[in-house]
Structures are given as structure tokens and as C-alpha cells.
Amino acid sequence: MASFEEISLVLLSSTKSAESEIDLTALVETYSPLLFRVSHSLLRSRVEAEDVVQDTFLRVLQRHRSLPEVRDMRVWLVRIAWNLAIDRVRRRKTQHADADFIQTLVAPNIPADKALDEFRRMTAVLAEIERLPKPERHALLLSSLEELDTAEIATIIGRTESATRALLFRARTRLRTRLEKGARR
Amino acid sequence: MNPHEEAIDKVLAALRDAPVPQHLDRRILNSIEEAHQSQRNTFFGNIIPNEAPRGRSPGIPAFPATRTALACCAVLALAALTLTHFKRNTTPANTATSPINANSPAPLASSTVSIPPSAPRTPQSSSAKAHGLNTPHSANVTSHEDHAAISHPAPPLPLTEQERLLLRVAHRGHPNDLAQYTSERQAAQVEQEKAEYLAFFEPPKTGESE
């Protein structure tokens, strides 16, 4: 197999000239960590998140002719990855087990009873996040990445900026209230 | 800080700081490259081979799938042509009787239906023979006449029993009585009816009026 240097992954738009050249290798190197985190926040599975990133760039390859028309490459890529991750969640036949992910949240050097308590607490938080209304959940998860500002999140989820802020506020409040109610029971 | 807030922040931070797998970009680039190659082979390779072997016509693709498809197309086109030709040759016999075709003996001979030698033939007219015309075969003529015959209406159906009864009810006069009903009798009957009418509607005779 030839190396990447030999294989030109530079996508040339047939209609545009050299100024419309887009280096796909650079795109992958720049955006794959962000796209991985975006898809992982929704899927919480490393393997699936990696598949989503790969699918995202394959989509880019398929639509390379429209690349020069893309204004904000970062948001565009995140949006593709986000939609692909949503599709993947929708296609899941069984409830996804978050045990592996939660295990990484529990500190390893604490006593077993405390570790179990922590595990339950984190499980409850994740369960409540999943129970949130879809727009609120999506806004919350995208904002958790701290790499996207509100305007970008609004573009990705297809809302206005103010609506996104309201969604974020409501999500946070609802989550806290539900967790408090759950703890009292 | 609220313990629940703390838990929420912890989960969200864990989502944010999810470690990116090592060599992720390398793997993605590999897969993209494979996809790119396969795409090129699929779309362009079938039509324009990368390295056309020597001696082969440059227009013919090198891949067996395309060659098979082209061969199938050629066979189909041949079959369609043959069918069209066959249909044209076995068109209905009315073409043989048309005056245009009568003047062209060679195609007419080939277009008529083959008849066994023992079949009776109608004698050709001398004028036709003299002009070298081929009259159409009698079988063809009769079939044409059959087709061209004027259609007649169907004969009336016999009356049903109910229809006959209805006729009897409607026509009560016996034929013999009707035969004796002459004009004198008819005039006498009219006179009688008139007198009866006048007698009925005539005002009563009183002494005052007299």
C-alpha cells in the first residue's frame, strides 16, 4: 500500500481552480479528535464513536465537490458527525450499557463500598441525562464539550442562539431537580 | 457545592475529556484511502482501464463485467432486429391484395403464405397474365372477402310464451269478425252511437217549451 504522501488525498473540485483545493489529510488530523468527542458524548462507546468519525470523513469524500461552498468547516463536520451519531443511537436495538464508561468515572483507590456508591450515583446521572427531552439533552451534551460556543451549538441542533441558551438552562435545572427527587426516595 | 451538581459536572467532564484513541487519524485516513480507491475502480476503472493491454482496441474495456454487459447488449440488439425483420415479412395478407404490391411481383411472391402443390388454384385472368401480374391466391381472396363482408343484422328471435299471451290480450278481435266489419256496418254503428248520445244528452221536453 502506498503511503499517504504518495497518494494524493487533495480533493480537487472540477469546477473551481487551485484555490478551492481542500486537503483531506489536514482535515482528518485537525478535526478527528473533536469529532470523536462529539460522537462519544452521545454514544459513550469508543468503538462506535470511531466508526462515526470514519463515516463522517467518508461522507466528506463523497461530497468533495461541495466542499468549497462550506462556510464553517468545523461546524459542518460536527453536524455530520452529530447526525450520524444520532442515527446510530436510533438504530440500537438494545439499551446501551454504560458500565464501561461509568467505571472510568469511579476512582480506583477508594474502598469498595464507596466505589459502589459512586458507581450508582454516576449511573443515576447518566440515566437522568438520557431521560431529558431530546433538544435539552443534545444541547447539554454539546455544551459539555466546551469546544463549541452557543452559536455553533445552535447551528448544529438547528435552533436559535437564545433558544439554545434556554434549552441549556432548562436541561441543567431539570437534571438537578430530578436527581434531588431521586435521592430523597 | 450541591453534590448533584458535582456529579453532573463530573459526568460531563468525563464526556468532554474522553481520551481519543491513538492513531485515530491514521486509521481514518487508511479507510478513506481504501474507499477512494474502490470508488475510483468502481466508477472509472470499468470504463477506462488503467493499463490497457497491448493489441486491444482502446475503446473496449478490459474488465470482464463490462465486456459481458456489452456482449449481452449486442445479442439483444441482434434479437430485436431479427424479430422486427421477421414481423415485417409475415405481415397480414391484405398487403398482397393492395394495388401497390400487385405491381411488384418479387416481394409479393415471397410474402404470400406457402401453399401445398396439391391445393386447387384459381385460373388467372388472361389480362393479368398478359400484364404479367400475379393475382392473389384464392385462399387469400376468400379470407379477405370474409373479412370485408357486410355485416347483416341478426334475424328476429321467436316470441316467448309471455309475449304471445300479451299479443292475445291486446288484439281481441277475431280475424273473421274483422273481415266482416265493412264500411256500411261501420257507418251504421256510428249513427247508432250518435243517436244514443243525443238521446242521453237531449233536454227533457216540457209543455212550456212547446
Interface residues (C-beta under 8 A of the other chain):
Chain A: M1 F4 I7 L9 L24 T25 V28 E29 S32 P33 F36 R37 H40 S41 R44 R46 A49 E50 V53 Q54 F57 L58 L61 F101 T104 L105 R121 M122 A124 V125 L126 I129 L140 L141 S144 L145 E146 R172 L175 R176 L179 E180 A183
Chain B: N2 H4 E5 A7 I8 K10 V11 L12 A13 A14 L15 R16 A18 V20 P21 L24 D25 R27 I28 L29 S31 I32 E33 A35 H36 Q39
